Amino acid sequence: MKAILSLCGAFSLCLLGCGEKSTNSSGNTNASSGPSVITAPVDYLGAVGAAKTFAEKTVDLAELNQAIQVFQTQEGRYPTNFDELVGAKLLIQVPKAPYGKKIVYDPNTGKVSIVNK
């Protein structure tokens, strides 16, 4: 087990040392910009947050679209607002938009989208 960890550590160090070097106007060499071991935790947390927002948005839109289609099939028209879907017991409650976004619904076409505020 220790041998595997040692090999992984040595391999990681080799990869860190293989970055391209660039020279600026003063002649100093700097590692190329890009992902860094130092910023990896922050980058990871940012990616997790973005993925969570995307997943919530996708699930909410799928749930809303399905409820709208069922309502349209039963009633022969699109609902005027989301409260009609709750009243028809097709939704438990109106889903909330992700932070900084809002849900836009067109009752003429039955289209739902999430846009920035």
Helices and strands as residue ranges (DSSP letters): H 2-17, E 21-23, E 29-31, H 40-75, H 82-87, E 101-106, E 111-116
